[in-house]
Amino acid sequence: MPMLVAAVCGMGGSLAMGAPLGGGGGAAASPATEAAFAPAERDAAQWIERMHSAPCRRSYAGVFVVMSANGAMSSSRIWHACDGPQQMERVESLSGTPRTVFRRNDEVRTFLPQARIVRTDRRDAAGIFPRIPLVSGTSIAKFYTAHLAGQERVAGFVADVVWFKPLDALRFGYRLWVERETGLVVKLQTLALDGRVLEQAAFSELDLNAPVRVDQLARLMEATAGYKVVAPAVVKTTAQAEGWALRQPVAGFVPVSCHRRAVSAADDAPSVLQCLYSDGLASVSLFLESFDPQRHPTQPQVSGMGATQLLAQRVQPDAWLTVVGEVPQQTLRLFAGQLERLR
């Protein structure tokens, strides 16, 4: 599941890797209180459906943080609203390079105030915290078991803790904290096969009654005066239409989207093909571009940061493949090994 960024601002020690949030030194809950908050029994598909639809149940605003096991942290403030099928959000970075990202369904505008540039793009929003994707054609129950692991408080809200445990070695596990009333994911941990926490995202502040409206966010998104608008061309396509295919699908992963996008707004700019695959929780992107001996090394490149792993290598004499996903390296190698050129 693609994760965003994380930070330590205002967290104290409560967001230490693997540490529960909330609780504190309050009095023990009475039997009546415990019964009132008894979690509902749901299977994996029902949990996914509940979490997927939660962001459109009400507007909200808050601060979320993400931490990787290697110590990388950053934070962002989010404002989210929806009107019928239209969802809008504003995400402002609170650490690192200043930037504000607006998203209206799949339309994205990134404001870079220091450079006075606005970059526009179209991207699939599935899986971006706190959203959980609902991917057609997947079967979560074949590849994960889901069970309740108790309740905890996150950012002041009672949440059910749901553990999605993988049934093979091709995907990581997930612990999700699901706010009881709305179903919104308020905390998420990505777990290595040995149980280590690779990455964690959580709200440190959350207002589920925030007065955020779609029209307000839309006006801010359109306020590009004084900025240079950069809009590289993006064309929706398929891997097959571009002359590529997987010989055999990687177990559990189905194609979600495929786009060819220019790397810049110049008329003669080279383009990159991105094809996204998902199993309903994890996602993998394949990026294909022309091989350039000036930029691309001769040997495969392997790296990882938190839950995100990367594999890059030459495929065919004239193509360079970069595979990125929140999955083990062996899964990336399977994708690379199954890729073939049709023409």
N, C-alpha and C positions, 0 to 999 in steps of 0.2 A: 504494500500500500504506500503510494507515494506519500512521504512526509514532508512537512515544511521545515521551519527553523526553530531554535529554542533559546531560552535565556534563563538567567538566574535572577533577574530583577524582581524583588519583592517576594522571593520564594523561601528564603532562609534555607533550612535543611529539609523541608518537607518534600522536595522533589528529588531527593537523592535517588540514584538508580535503584529501582526495585522497592523503595520504601513506600508504605501506604500513605495516602494523603488524608488529612482530616482526623477526626476522632478527638484527640486532645485528652484533657483530663476531666471531661464531664462525667456526670453520674451515669451509671449503667442504665440502659433502656429497660422499661418495665415490660412484662410479658405482653400487655395490650399493645404497647408501641411496636414491639417486635412483630406481632401478628399483623398490625396495620401495614407494616413495610415488608411483609413476606413477599419474595419475588415470585413472579408468575413463571410457570413451566413453559418453555418454548424450545423448539428444535432450532438447528442452525439456520435454516432458511427463514424461519419466523423472526429470529433475532436480526438477521441481515435486513429484512424488509422493514422492521421497526426502526432500525438505525438509519436506513436509507431515507425514509420519508420524514424523519424528525426535523431537518433544517427548514422545511416548508410549513411546519406547524405554527411557528411564531417567529417574530423578529428577536434578535439577540445581539449583544455586544459584549466584548470581553478582551482579556489579554491571555494569549496562550504562549507556552514555552516549549521548546524541544531540546532534548539533550541526547547526545550520542555517547556510547560507552568510552570513546576516546577523549571525552571531555569537551567536545565542541558544543557550544550553546548559543542560542539567540532567542529573541522574543518578538512578537508581533501583536498589534492591537487589531481586532476585527469588528466590523459592523456588518450585520447580515439582515436582509429583509427579502420578502417575496410577496408577489401579487399574482395569485393563480399559478400558472406554470412558470412565470418569470421569476428567477432568483437573481438577486444582486448582492454584491458584497464589496466592502472596501477593506483592504488589509494593509496596514502601515507598519513598516519595520521599525522596531525600537532599538535595534543594535545593528552594527555593520553599516554598509553604505545606505544612506537615506533613500527610501523608495516607497511609493504607494501604488498598490495594484488594485485596480477595479475589475470586477468580473460580472458580466451580464450574460447569464447562461454560458455559452462557450466563447463569447467575445471578451477579450482581455486587453486592458490598457495599463501599461506600466509607466508611471511618472517618475523620472529621475531628476529631482530639483537641482542638484549641483550641476548637471550637464544641460539642464533646460531641454530635455528630450522626453517625448512620449513615444513609447513603442507599442504598436498595436499588433494583435495576433489573435488566432483562434486556437483554443486548446480544450481538450476534454477535461472537465473538472472532476471526474470520478476519482475518489480516493484521497482528495486533498483534505487534510484535517480541518474540521471534524466530520467531514462527509464520508459516508461508506457507500461504495458503488453498488449498483444493482445491474449485473452484467448478464445479458441474455445468453443462454446456451451453456452456462456453467452449472455445476452440481456440487455445491459446497459440501454436502454430506458425504460425498465420495472421497473427499480429500482432507476434511477436518472433522473432528468431533467437538461439539460445543457443550460446555456445562457451566453452571453457576459456581462461583468460587467465593460467595459471600457478598457483603455490602460494605461500602466505605463512603466517606464524605469527601467530595472534591469541590473546591471553591465554594463551600457552604451548602452543597446540594448532596442529597443521598443518592447513591448510584449503585446499581447492580454490577458486580464484577463478573464478566463472562470470559471464559478461557476457550479460545479456538486452538485446539491442539492438532498439528498436522499428522496425517497418517502415512506420510512417506518423507524422504529426505530432500525433496525438491522444493520445499517451501518452509518459511519460518512459521513460528507460532505467534499468536496475538492474545494479549489480555486487554479487554476493553471495559471501561467504566461507563455505564449507560445510565443517564439521569432518569430517575424512576418515572416522573410525570410526563416528560416530553419524548424520551427515547434518544435524546441528543448524546453523542459520544463526548464526554468531558475529559477523558484521559485515555491514552492508548500506549501500550508497550509492545514492541516487536522483540520476539524472543529467539535466540539462536537454538540450534538443535539440542544443545546441552543445557538449555534453560537460562543462559545468560541474557540479560536485558541489553539489546543492541542499540535501541533507540526508544525514547519516551517523549510523548507530547501530551500536554495537559493544560487546561485552563487554570490560571492562578487567580483570575478575577472573571466573573460571569454575571451578566444581567439578562435574565430570560424575559424581562418585561421592558426592554429598551425601546424608546420611541423612535425607532429607525424606520424610514419609509423608502420605498423604491424610488419615488420621484425625487427625493432629496439626494440619494446616491447617484441617480441618473444625471442630475444637474452638475454634480461634482465631476462625474466621469467625462462630461462634455466640456469642462472648463479647461481648454487647451491653449487659451490665449497666452502668448509669451513663450510657448514651447515649440520646438521643432517636432513635427509628427513624423515618425518613421514607421512605414507600413510595408514590410516585405511581403511579397506575394505568397499566398497559401492556397493550395489546390487540394481538394479532397480527392482521394484515389483509392486504389487497392494494391496490395503487393503483386497480385497476378497481373494487373494492368500495367505495372511497372516492370514486369519480367522476372519477378521473384516469387518463391514459394518455399514452404517447409515440406520436406519429403514426408515426414510424419509429424503430427502435432505433438507438442510436449504435453504430457499427461495433465489434464485439468485446465490448460490454458486455451482460451478462444480469442480470435481476433476481435478487437474492439473498434479501432479506427486506424486510418492510414492517411497521411498527408505528405505532400511534397511542398517544402517551403524554401524560399530563397534565404540565404544567410544574411543578406542586406537588401536595402531598397534599390540598389543600382540595377539598371536594366540588364547588365551583363553579369550579374552576381551568380555564382554557382548555387546549386540547390542541394538540399538534403532530404532524403525520404525517411520519414518516421512512421513505423508501424507499431501499434500498441496492442499488447496481449494481456489478458487478465484471467485469474481463476476465481474471481469474485472477491478476493481479499488482496492478494499479491498482484503486482503488475510488472511487466517487462517491456521495455521499448527497444526496438531495433532501428538504428540509424545507419543509413547507407549513403555513401557519397563517392565521388570519383577519387581514386587513389592519387595522392600528390606526394612524390618523393621528397619534396622540400619540407612538408609538414608531418608526414606519417613515417614512423620508424619501420624498420624491416622486421622486427620481432614483435610478437603479441604483447599487449600491455594489460596488466591485471592490477586492479586497485579496489579499495573499499573504504567507506567512511560510514560508521554506524551500521544501519541496516542496508544501505545502498551499496551495491556491488557493481563493478564495471569490468568489462572485457572488450578489448579493441584489437582487431587483427585484419590483415589483408585477406580478402576473399576474391578469387578470380584475379587475373593480372591487373585489372583496372578498377577495382572497387575496394573500399575500406569500410569495414563494419564495426560499429560500436554498439555493444549490448549493455543496457543499464537496467537494473531492477532491484527490488527489495526481496531478493531470493539468494540462496547459496550460489557460490561460484559454479558448482556443477550444473545448475540449471541454466546458467548463461552459456556454458560450454555446450549443452544439449541444443539450445537454440542455434548457436553458431554452427554446430555440426550438421543440423538438419536443413540449414538454408541452402537452396540451390537456385541457379539461374535458369530461367525457362527459355530465354533467348538472348 
